[in-house]
């Protein structure tokens, strides 16, 4: 398995995996796959990776800015999606994303995960994230109010 960067050329595979996550109803509040240009604007220029096996994209992860304020320049939000569950792909992606984020001066990673997405919560805990709280009924998905579990991981090597 190899990591490479998300770009226009592999975005259709990224979008297909994202669609699978959207279709679960538990991975995101989004309901429409963005164009590459829209996706590109929302994500940092680094920390946008795909995991490939036999030249097929089997998962992806990316970082987004949490704020334009300079005080938060070392804080990023994590997105992670895999084509297969229970195969350790999420762990590989998240560990690589952590490594990249720290090399770029990111001291805190955060994420918001729907309460029902137990597998994602466990994955993030396994990679050093902790639950810091939740947002009750923060948004609707398919007409139903949903909670978001807020997790973060503080680097032990950046910003110490």
CORQUINOR-V991853 format. One record per residue. RES is the residue in three letters. SS is DSSP state (~ for helix, > for strand, _ for the rest). PSI is psi in whole degrees, -180 to 180 (NA if undefined). NEAR is the number of other ideal C-beta (glycine too) atoms within 10 Angstrom. Layout:
((RES | SS | PSI | NEAR) (RES | SS | PSI | NEAR))
//
This chain:
((UNK | _ | 144 | 11) (UNK | > | 152 | 9) (UNK | > | 143 | 17) (UNK | > | 175 | 13) (UNK | > | 144 | 12) (UNK | _ | 129 | 21) (UNK | _ | -175 | 12) (UNK | _ | -33 | 9) (UNK | _ | -31 | 10) (UNK | _ | 5 | 17) (UNK | ~ | -30 | 21) (UNK | ~ | -37 | 11) (UNK | ~ | -40 | 18) (UNK | ~ | -46 | 23) (UNK | ~ | -38 | 17) (UNK | ~ | -42 | 13) (UNK | ~ | -40 | 18) (UNK | ~ | -41 | 20) (UNK | ~ | -40 | 12) (UNK | ~ | -43 | 13) (UNK | ~ | -44 | 20) (UNK | ~ | -45 | 19) (UNK | ~ | -24 | 10) (UNK | ~ | -27 | 12) (UNK | _ | -3 | 16) (UNK | _ | 0 | 17) (UNK | _ | -26 | 21) (UNK | _ | 157 | 17) (UNK | _ | -16 | 15) (UNK | _ | 150 | 11) (UNK | _ | -6 | 10) (UNK | _ | 137 | 8) (UNK | _ | 127 | 17) (UNK | _ | 163 | 14) (UNK | _ | 166 | 11) (UNK | ~ | -41 | 17) (UNK | ~ | -42 | 9) (UNK | ~ | -46 | 10) (UNK | ~ | -44 | 18) (UNK | ~ | -41 | 15) (UNK | ~ | -30 | 9) (UNK | ~ | -11 | 12) (UNK | _ | 148 | 17) (UNK | _ | 154 | 16) (UNK | _ | -17 | 9) (UNK | _ | 167 | 15) (UNK | _ | 42 | 25) (UNK | > | 98 | 22) (UNK | > | 151 | 22) (UNK | > | 151 | 23) (UNK | > | 126 | 21) (UNK | > | 144 | 17) (UNK | > | 126 | 14) (UNK | _ | 44 | 7) (UNK | _ | 19 | 7) (UNK | > | 130 | 10) (UNK | > | 124 | 19) (UNK | > | 0 | 19) (UNK | > | 163 | 25) (UNK | > | 159 | 27) (UNK | > | 151 | 27) (UNK | > | 160 | 23) (UNK | > | 144 | 23) (UNK | > | 149 | 14) (UNK | > | 144 | 14) (UNK | _ | -19 | 15) (UNK | _ | 155 | 10) (UNK | _ | -9 | 7) (UNK | _ | 136 | 9) (UNK | ~ | -28 | 7) (UNK | ~ | -23 | 7) (UNK | ~ | 17 | 12) (UNK | _ | -19 | 14) (UNK | _ | 21 | 18) (UNK | > | 132 | 20) (UNK | > | 154 | 24) (UNK | > | 141 | 19) (UNK | > | 137 | 25) (UNK | > | 136 | 20) (UNK | > | 132 | 23) (UNK | > | 140 | 22) (UNK | > | 155 | 24) (UNK | _ | -26 | 18) (UNK | _ | 136 | 12) (UNK | _ | 150 | 11) (UNK | _ | 17 | 8) (UNK | _ | 4 | 13) (UNK | _ | 5 | 11) (UNK | ~ | -41 | 22) (UNK | ~ | -41 | 24) (UNK | ~ | -45 | 14) (UNK | ~ | -47 | 18) (UNK | ~ | -47 | 25) (UNK | ~ | -40 | 24) (UNK | ~ | -40 | 14) (UNK | ~ | -40 | 15) (UNK | ~ | -39 | 25) (UNK | ~ | -46 | 20) (UNK | ~ | -47 | 12) (UNK | ~ | -46 | 18) (UNK | ~ | -43 | 24) (UNK | ~ | -35 | 17) (UNK | ~ | -19 | 12) (UNK | _ | 13 | 15) (UNK | _ | 17 | 11) (UNK | _ | 125 | 23) (UNK | _ | -19 | 18) (UNK | > | 130 | 17) (UNK | > | 141 | 27) (UNK | > | 163 | 18) (UNK | > | 156 | 21) (UNK | > | 122 | 17) (UNK | > | 133 | 25) (UNK | > | 138 | 21) (UNK | _ | -36 | 14) (UNK | _ | -13 | 15) (UNK | _ | 68 | 19) (UNK | ~ | -40 | 12) (UNK | ~ | -42 | 15) (UNK | ~ | -39 | 23) (UNK | ~ | -45 | 18) (UNK | ~ | -41 | 11) (UNK | ~ | -49 | 22) (UNK | ~ | -40 | 25) (UNK | ~ | -43 | 13) (UNK | ~ | -30 | 12) (UNK | _ | 20 | 19) (UNK | _ | 6 | 16) (UNK | _ | 154 | 22) (UNK | > | 151 | 11) (UNK | > | 127 | 13) (UNK | > | -4 | 10) (UNK | > | -165 | 10) (UNK | > | 158 | 14) (UNK | > | 115 | 13) (UNK | > | 129 | 10) (UNK | > | 52 | 10) (UNK | > | -26 | 14) (UNK | > | 164 | 13) (UNK | > | 141 | 10) (UNK | > | 121 | 16) (UNK | _ | 39 | 8) (UNK | _ | 4 | 5) (UNK | > | 130 | 9) (UNK | > | 136 | 10) (UNK | > | 146 | 18) (UNK | > | 154 | 16) (UNK | > | 124 | 19) (UNK | > | 126 | 20) (UNK | > | 125 | 17) (UNK | > | 154 | 23) (UNK | > | 158 | 18) (UNK | > | 122 | 21) (UNK | > | 128 | 15) (UNK | _ | 144 | 17) (UNK | _ | -3 | 10) (UNK | _ | -18 | 8) (UNK | _ | 132 | 15) (UNK | _ | 24 | 13) (UNK | _ | NA | 7))
//
